[in-house]
Amino acid sequence: MVNVWHKSEVRVAIFMMLSRFSPHSVGDIKSLARLDTQLDRQLRAEHPRVKRLASYALLGDYDFLNIFEAPDATTAAQVALLLQAMGMGTTQTLTAIPFHEFRELVEDI
């Protein structure tokens, strides 16, 4: 979990969520845009402290990557559950440390 201090002094973490559609839930490929809009709407309504930073369609083992800020791992888990309820068969949530922070950690060893 990456902890970031914003000007408002609220501590948040950065999460990267890989997701894969369930073969049973994928209907018309054009419905993906509607699902993305629905995700934004539900995040604003149900998880206002979550801020989606970027989203990507992927080639490979996963279909999508969402990068978002959240206050904690519990909230990130709620986002994963929301995505699964919307038809994602699996999700994998990753955290990362910005390299400049990692460098400081290494220097302290």
Chimera marker file (.cmm) of the C-alpha trace (Angstrom):
<marker_set name="trace">
<marker id="1" x="0.000" y="0.000" z="0.000" r="1" g="1" b="0" radius="0.5"/>
<marker id="2" x="1.446" y="3.345" z="-1.024" r="1" g="1" b="0" radius="0.5"/>
<marker id="3" x="0.700" y="6.090" z="1.460" r="1" g="1" b="0" radius="0.5"/>
<marker id="4" x="0.356" y="9.544" z="-0.025" r="1" g="1" b="0" radius="0.5"/>
<marker id="5" x="-0.109" y="12.816" z="1.832" r="1" g="1" b="0" radius="0.5"/>
<marker id="6" x="-2.238" y="15.346" z="0.009" r="1" g="1" b="0" radius="0.5"/>
<marker id="7" x="-2.446" y="19.049" z="0.718" r="1" g="1" b="0" radius="0.5"/>
<marker id="8" x="-5.563" y="18.398" z="2.765" r="1" g="1" b="0" radius="0.5"/>
<marker id="9" x="-3.462" y="16.135" z="5.063" r="1" g="1" b="0" radius="0.5"/>
<marker id="10" x="-5.621" y="13.107" z="4.303" r="1" g="1" b="0" radius="0.5"/>
<marker id="11" x="-3.615" y="9.927" z="4.033" r="1" g="1" b="0" radius="0.5"/>
<marker id="12" x="-4.534" y="7.679" z="1.098" r="1" g="1" b="0" radius="0.5"/>
<marker id="13" x="-3.021" y="4.624" z="-0.550" r="1" g="1" b="0" radius="0.5"/>
<marker id="14" x="-2.591" y="3.772" z="-4.212" r="1" g="1" b="0" radius="0.5"/>
<marker id="15" x="-3.949" y="0.433" z="-5.406" r="1" g="1" b="0" radius="0.5"/>
<marker id="16" x="-3.688" y="-1.284" z="-8.778" r="1" g="1" b="0" radius="0.5"/>
<marker id="17" x="-6.485" y="-3.728" z="-9.486" r="1" g="1" b="0" radius="0.5"/>
<marker id="18" x="-6.182" y="-6.263" z="-12.279" r="1" g="1" b="0" radius="0.5"/>
<marker id="19" x="-9.465" y="-7.808" z="-13.341" r="1" g="1" b="0" radius="0.5"/>
<marker id="20" x="-10.729" y="-10.468" z="-15.685" r="1" g="1" b="0" radius="0.5"/>
<marker id="21" x="-14.277" y="-10.764" z="-16.981" r="1" g="1" b="0" radius="0.5"/>
<marker id="22" x="-16.183" y="-13.912" z="-16.220" r="1" g="1" b="0" radius="0.5"/>
<marker id="23" x="-16.922" y="-15.694" z="-19.522" r="1" g="1" b="0" radius="0.5"/>
<marker id="24" x="-20.553" y="-15.969" z="-18.413" r="1" g="1" b="0" radius="0.5"/>
<marker id="25" x="-20.993" y="-12.250" z="-17.774" r="1" g="1" b="0" radius="0.5"/>
<marker id="26" x="-19.575" y="-10.827" z="-20.979" r="1" g="1" b="0" radius="0.5"/>
<marker id="27" x="-22.437" y="-10.025" z="-23.289" r="1" g="1" b="0" radius="0.5"/>
<marker id="28" x="-22.188" y="-7.540" z="-26.084" r="1" g="1" b="0" radius="0.5"/>
<marker id="29" x="-18.648" y="-6.124" z="-26.168" r="1" g="1" b="0" radius="0.5"/>
<marker id="30" x="-20.176" y="-2.645" z="-26.553" r="1" g="1" b="0" radius="0.5"/>
<marker id="31" x="-21.647" y="-2.998" z="-23.078" r="1" g="1" b="0" radius="0.5"/>
<marker id="32" x="-18.159" y="-2.532" z="-21.615" r="1" g="1" b="0" radius="0.5"/>
<marker id="33" x="-18.415" y="1.255" z="-22.000" r="1" g="1" b="0" radius="0.5"/>
<marker id="34" x="-21.710" y="1.224" z="-20.088" r="1" g="1" b="0" radius="0.5"/>
<marker id="35" x="-20.133" y="-0.873" z="-17.345" r="1" g="1" b="0" radius="0.5"/>
<marker id="36" x="-17.278" y="1.614" z="-17.050" r="1" g="1" b="0" radius="0.5"/>
<marker id="37" x="-19.765" y="4.471" z="-16.660" r="1" g="1" b="0" radius="0.5"/>
<marker id="38" x="-21.689" y="2.423" z="-14.105" r="1" g="1" b="0" radius="0.5"/>
<marker id="39" x="-18.468" y="1.799" z="-12.163" r="1" g="1" b="0" radius="0.5"/>
<marker id="40" x="-17.768" y="5.544" z="-11.980" r="1" g="1" b="0" radius="0.5"/>
<marker id="41" x="-21.316" y="6.228" z="-10.816" r="1" g="1" b="0" radius="0.5"/>
<marker id="42" x="-21.237" y="3.534" z="-8.132" r="1" g="1" b="0" radius="0.5"/>
<marker id="43" x="-17.815" y="4.566" z="-6.874" r="1" g="1" b="0" radius="0.5"/>
<marker id="44" x="-19.018" y="8.159" z="-6.445" r="1" g="1" b="0" radius="0.5"/>
<marker id="45" x="-22.228" y="7.035" z="-4.708" r="1" g="1" b="0" radius="0.5"/>
<marker id="46" x="-20.957" y="4.187" z="-2.540" r="1" g="1" b="0" radius="0.5"/>
<marker id="47" x="-17.264" y="4.992" z="-2.062" r="1" g="1" b="0" radius="0.5"/>
<marker id="48" x="-16.796" y="8.763" z="-2.317" r="1" g="1" b="0" radius="0.5"/>
<marker id="49" x="-13.302" y="8.563" z="-0.814" r="1" g="1" b="0" radius="0.5"/>
<marker id="50" x="-12.124" y="6.396" z="-3.725" r="1" g="1" b="0" radius="0.5"/>
<marker id="51" x="-10.609" y="8.255" z="-6.656" r="1" g="1" b="0" radius="0.5"/>
<marker id="52" x="-9.965" y="6.348" z="-9.877" r="1" g="1" b="0" radius="0.5"/>
<marker id="53" x="-6.699" y="7.636" z="-11.308" r="1" g="1" b="0" radius="0.5"/>
<marker id="54" x="-6.450" y="5.584" z="-14.510" r="1" g="1" b="0" radius="0.5"/>
<marker id="55" x="-8.007" y="2.635" z="-16.297" r="1" g="1" b="0" radius="0.5"/>
<marker id="56" x="-6.575" y="0.481" z="-19.061" r="1" g="1" b="0" radius="0.5"/>
<marker id="57" x="-7.787" y="-2.358" z="-21.251" r="1" g="1" b="0" radius="0.5"/>
<marker id="58" x="-5.085" y="-5.019" z="-21.323" r="1" g="1" b="0" radius="0.5"/>
<marker id="59" x="-3.838" y="-7.727" z="-23.629" r="1" g="1" b="0" radius="0.5"/>
<marker id="60" x="-2.732" y="-10.831" z="-21.766" r="1" g="1" b="0" radius="0.5"/>
<marker id="61" x="-3.891" y="-12.698" z="-18.685" r="1" g="1" b="0" radius="0.5"/>
<marker id="62" x="-6.061" y="-9.830" z="-17.405" r="1" g="1" b="0" radius="0.5"/>
<marker id="63" x="-8.624" y="-7.721" z="-19.230" r="1" g="1" b="0" radius="0.5"/>
<marker id="64" x="-8.409" y="-4.455" z="-17.288" r="1" g="1" b="0" radius="0.5"/>
<marker id="65" x="-6.218" y="-2.459" z="-14.929" r="1" g="1" b="0" radius="0.5"/>
<marker id="66" x="-7.726" y="0.177" z="-12.630" r="1" g="1" b="0" radius="0.5"/>
<marker id="67" x="-5.451" y="2.401" z="-10.579" r="1" g="1" b="0" radius="0.5"/>
<marker id="68" x="-7.139" y="4.208" z="-7.713" r="1" g="1" b="0" radius="0.5"/>
<marker id="69" x="-6.633" y="5.979" z="-4.419" r="1" g="1" b="0" radius="0.5"/>
<marker id="70" x="-8.407" y="4.666" z="-1.356" r="1" g="1" b="0" radius="0.5"/>
<marker id="71" x="-8.042" y="5.360" z="2.355" r="1" g="1" b="0" radius="0.5"/>
<marker id="72" x="-7.221" y="1.747" z="3.268" r="1" g="1" b="0" radius="0.5"/>
<marker id="73" x="-7.132" y="-1.908" z="2.207" r="1" g="1" b="0" radius="0.5"/>
<marker id="74" x="-10.679" y="-2.519" z="3.444" r="1" g="1" b="0" radius="0.5"/>
<marker id="75" x="-12.012" y="0.092" z="1.040" r="1" g="1" b="0" radius="0.5"/>
<marker id="76" x="-9.921" y="-1.425" z="-1.763" r="1" g="1" b="0" radius="0.5"/>
<marker id="77" x="-11.520" y="-4.795" z="-0.982" r="1" g="1" b="0" radius="0.5"/>
<marker id="78" x="-14.951" y="-3.170" z="-1.285" r="1" g="1" b="0" radius="0.5"/>
<marker id="79" x="-13.971" y="-1.887" z="-4.737" r="1" g="1" b="0" radius="0.5"/>
<marker id="80" x="-12.893" y="-5.415" z="-5.715" r="1" g="1" b="0" radius="0.5"/>
<marker id="81" x="-16.230" y="-6.789" z="-4.540" r="1" g="1" b="0" radius="0.5"/>
<marker id="82" x="-18.057" y="-4.103" z="-6.519" r="1" g="1" b="0" radius="0.5"/>
<marker id="83" x="-16.135" y="-5.054" z="-9.664" r="1" g="1" b="0" radius="0.5"/>
<marker id="84" x="-16.924" y="-8.713" z="-9.094" r="1" g="1" b="0" radius="0.5"/>
<marker id="85" x="-20.611" y="-7.897" z="-8.659" r="1" g="1" b="0" radius="0.5"/>
<marker id="86" x="-20.448" y="-6.084" z="-12.017" r="1" g="1" b="0" radius="0.5"/>
<marker id="87" x="-19.225" y="-9.209" z="-13.808" r="1" g="1" b="0" radius="0.5"/>
<marker id="88" x="-15.523" y="-9.468" z="-13.176" r="1" g="1" b="0" radius="0.5"/>
<marker id="89" x="-14.708" y="-13.117" z="-12.621" r="1" g="1" b="0" radius="0.5"/>
<marker id="90" x="-11.498" y="-12.394" z="-10.755" r="1" g="1" b="0" radius="0.5"/>
<marker id="91" x="-9.578" y="-9.447" z="-9.419" r="1" g="1" b="0" radius="0.5"/>
<marker id="92" x="-6.071" y="-9.117" z="-8.083" r="1" g="1" b="0" radius="0.5"/>
<marker id="93" x="-5.169" y="-6.058" z="-6.068" r="1" g="1" b="0" radius="0.5"/>
<marker id="94" x="-1.573" y="-4.856" z="-5.944" r="1" g="1" b="0" radius="0.5"/>
<marker id="95" x="0.127" y="-2.126" z="-4.002" r="1" g="1" b="0" radius="0.5"/>
<marker id="96" x="3.338" y="-0.365" z="-4.857" r="1" g="1" b="0" radius="0.5"/>
<marker id="97" x="5.854" y="1.965" z="-3.315" r="1" g="1" b="0" radius="0.5"/>
<marker id="98" x="6.958" y="4.931" z="-5.439" r="1" g="1" b="0" radius="0.5"/>
<marker id="99" x="10.592" y="4.427" z="-6.329" r="1" g="1" b="0" radius="0.5"/>
<marker id="100" x="11.770" y="7.550" z="-4.506" r="1" g="1" b="0" radius="0.5"/>
<marker id="101" x="10.246" y="6.169" z="-1.280" r="1" g="1" b="0" radius="0.5"/>
<marker id="102" x="11.730" y="2.733" z="-1.953" r="1" g="1" b="0" radius="0.5"/>
<marker id="103" x="15.145" y="4.313" z="-2.468" r="1" g="1" b="0" radius="0.5"/>
<marker id="104" x="14.840" y="5.961" z="0.963" r="1" g="1" b="0" radius="0.5"/>
<marker id="105" x="14.005" y="2.582" z="2.487" r="1" g="1" b="0" radius="0.5"/>
<marker id="106" x="17.059" y="1.006" z="0.893" r="1" g="1" b="0" radius="0.5"/>
<marker id="107" x="19.285" y="3.846" z="2.047" r="1" g="1" b="0" radius="0.5"/>
<marker id="108" x="18.090" y="3.321" z="5.642" r="1" g="1" b="0" radius="0.5"/>
<marker id="109" x="19.265" y="-0.329" z="5.671" r="1" g="1" b="0" radius="0.5"/>
<link id1="1" id2="2" r="1" g="1" b="0" radius="0.2"/>
<link id1="2" id2="3" r="1" g="1" b="0" radius="0.2"/>
<link id1="3" id2="4" r="1" g="1" b="0" radius="0.2"/>
<link id1="4" id2="5" r="1" g="1" b="0" radius="0.2"/>
<link id1="5" id2="6" r="1" g="1" b="0" radius="0.2"/>
<link id1="6" id2="7" r="1" g="1" b="0" radius="0.2"/>
<link id1="7" id2="8" r="1" g="1" b="0" radius="0.2"/>
<link id1="8" id2="9" r="1" g="1" b="0" radius="0.2"/>
<link id1="9" id2="10" r="1" g="1" b="0" radius="0.2"/>
<link id1="10" id2="11" r="1" g="1" b="0" radius="0.2"/>
<link id1="11" id2="12" r="1" g="1" b="0" radius="0.2"/>
<link id1="12" id2="13" r="1" g="1" b="0" radius="0.2"/>
<link id1="13" id2="14" r="1" g="1" b="0" radius="0.2"/>
<link id1="14" id2="15" r="1" g="1" b="0" radius="0.2"/>
<link id1="15" id2="16" r="1" g="1" b="0" radius="0.2"/>
<link id1="16" id2="17" r="1" g="1" b="0" radius="0.2"/>
<link id1="17" id2="18" r="1" g="1" b="0" radius="0.2"/>
<link id1="18" id2="19" r="1" g="1" b="0" radius="0.2"/>
<link id1="19" id2="20" r="1" g="1" b="0" radius="0.2"/>
<link id1="20" id2="21" r="1" g="1" b="0" radius="0.2"/>
<link id1="21" id2="22" r="1" g="1" b="0" radius="0.2"/>
<link id1="22" id2="23" r="1" g="1" b="0" radius="0.2"/>
<link id1="23" id2="24" r="1" g="1" b="0" radius="0.2"/>
<link id1="24" id2="25" r="1" g="1" b="0" radius="0.2"/>
<link id1="25" id2="26" r="1" g="1" b="0" radius="0.2"/>
<link id1="26" id2="27" r="1" g="1" b="0" radius="0.2"/>
<link id1="27" id2="28" r="1" g="1" b="0" radius="0.2"/>
<link id1="28" id2="29" r="1" g="1" b="0" radius="0.2"/>
<link id1="29" id2="30" r="1" g="1" b="0" radius="0.2"/>
<link id1="30" id2="31" r="1" g="1" b="0" radius="0.2"/>
<link id1="31" id2="32" r="1" g="1" b="0" radius="0.2"/>
<link id1="32" id2="33" r="1" g="1" b="0" radius="0.2"/>
<link id1="33" id2="34" r="1" g="1" b="0" radius="0.2"/>
<link id1="34" id2="35" r="1" g="1" b="0" radius="0.2"/>
<link id1="35" id2="36" r="1" g="1" b="0" radius="0.2"/>
<link id1="36" id2="37" r="1" g="1" b="0" radius="0.2"/>
<link id1="37" id2="38" r="1" g="1" b="0" radius="0.2"/>
<link id1="38" id2="39" r="1" g="1" b="0" radius="0.2"/>
<link id1="39" id2="40" r="1" g="1" b="0" radius="0.2"/>
<link id1="40" id2="41" r="1" g="1" b="0" radius="0.2"/>
<link id1="41" id2="42" r="1" g="1" b="0" radius="0.2"/>
<link id1="42" id2="43" r="1" g="1" b="0" radius="0.2"/>
<link id1="43" id2="44" r="1" g="1" b="0" radius="0.2"/>
<link id1="44" id2="45" r="1" g="1" b="0" radius="0.2"/>
<link id1="45" id2="46" r="1" g="1" b="0" radius="0.2"/>
<link id1="46" id2="47" r="1" g="1" b="0" radius="0.2"/>
<link id1="47" id2="48" r="1" g="1" b="0" radius="0.2"/>
<link id1="48" id2="49" r="1" g="1" b="0" radius="0.2"/>
<link id1="49" id2="50" r="1" g="1" b="0" radius="0.2"/>
<link id1="50" id2="51" r="1" g="1" b="0" radius="0.2"/>
<link id1="51" id2="52" r="1" g="1" b="0" radius="0.2"/>
<link id1="52" id2="53" r="1" g="1" b="0" radius="0.2"/>
<link id1="53" id2="54" r="1" g="1" b="0" radius="0.2"/>
<link id1="54" id2="55" r="1" g="1" b="0" radius="0.2"/>
<link id1="55" id2="56" r="1" g="1" b="0" radius="0.2"/>
<link id1="56" id2="57" r="1" g="1" b="0" radius="0.2"/>
<link id1="57" id2="58" r="1" g="1" b="0" radius="0.2"/>
<link id1="58" id2="59" r="1" g="1" b="0" radius="0.2"/>
<link id1="59" id2="60" r="1" g="1" b="0" radius="0.2"/>
<link id1="60" id2="61" r="1" g="1" b="0" radius="0.2"/>
<link id1="61" id2="62" r="1" g="1" b="0" radius="0.2"/>
<link id1="62" id2="63" r="1" g="1" b="0" radius="0.2"/>
<link id1="63" id2="64" r="1" g="1" b="0" radius="0.2"/>
<link id1="64" id2="65" r="1" g="1" b="0" radius="0.2"/>
<link id1="65" id2="66" r="1" g="1" b="0" radius="0.2"/>
<link id1="66" id2="67" r="1" g="1" b="0" radius="0.2"/>
<link id1="67" id2="68" r="1" g="1" b="0" radius="0.2"/>
<link id1="68" id2="69" r="1" g="1" b="0" radius="0.2"/>
<link id1="69" id2="70" r="1" g="1" b="0" radius="0.2"/>
<link id1="70" id2="71" r="1" g="1" b="0" radius="0.2"/>
<link id1="71" id2="72" r="1" g="1" b="0" radius="0.2"/>
<link id1="72" id2="73" r="1" g="1" b="0" radius="0.2"/>
<link id1="73" id2="74" r="1" g="1" b="0" radius="0.2"/>
<link id1="74" id2="75" r="1" g="1" b="0" radius="0.2"/>
<link id1="75" id2="76" r="1" g="1" b="0" radius="0.2"/>
<link id1="76" id2="77" r="1" g="1" b="0" radius="0.2"/>
<link id1="77" id2="78" r="1" g="1" b="0" radius="0.2"/>
<link id1="78" id2="79" r="1" g="1" b="0" radius="0.2"/>
<link id1="79" id2="80" r="1" g="1" b="0" radius="0.2"/>
<link id1="80" id2="81" r="1" g="1" b="0" radius="0.2"/>
<link id1="81" id2="82" r="1" g="1" b="0" radius="0.2"/>
<link id1="82" id2="83" r="1" g="1" b="0" radius="0.2"/>
<link id1="83" id2="84" r="1" g="1" b="0" radius="0.2"/>
<link id1="84" id2="85" r="1" g="1" b="0" radius="0.2"/>
<link id1="85" id2="86" r="1" g="1" b="0" radius="0.2"/>
<link id1="86" id2="87" r="1" g="1" b="0" radius="0.2"/>
<link id1="87" id2="88" r="1" g="1" b="0" radius="0.2"/>
<link id1="88" id2="89" r="1" g="1" b="0" radius="0.2"/>
<link id1="89" id2="90" r="1" g="1" b="0" radius="0.2"/>
<link id1="90" id2="91" r="1" g="1" b="0" radius="0.2"/>
<link id1="91" id2="92" r="1" g="1" b="0" radius="0.2"/>
<link id1="92" id2="93" r="1" g="1" b="0" radius="0.2"/>
<link id1="93" id2="94" r="1" g="1" b="0" radius="0.2"/>
<link id1="94" id2="95" r="1" g="1" b="0" radius="0.2"/>
<link id1="95" id2="96" r="1" g="1" b="0" radius="0.2"/>
<link id1="96" id2="97" r="1" g="1" b="0" radius="0.2"/>
<link id1="97" id2="98" r="1" g="1" b="0" radius="0.2"/>
<link id1="98" id2="99" r="1" g="1" b="0" radius="0.2"/>
<link id1="99" id2="100" r="1" g="1" b="0" radius="0.2"/>
<link id1="100" id2="101" r="1" g="1" b="0" radius="0.2"/>
<link id1="101" id2="102" r="1" g="1" b="0" radius="0.2"/>
<link id1="102" id2="103" r="1" g="1" b="0" radius="0.2"/>
<link id1="103" id2="104" r="1" g="1" b="0" radius="0.2"/>
<link id1="104" id2="105" r="1" g="1" b="0" radius="0.2"/>
<link id1="105" id2="106" r="1" g="1" b="0" radius="0.2"/>
<link id1="106" id2="107" r="1" g="1" b="0" radius="0.2"/>
<link id1="107" id2="108" r="1" g="1" b="0" radius="0.2"/>
<link id1="108" id2="109" r="1" g="1" b="0" radius="0.2"/>
</marker_set>
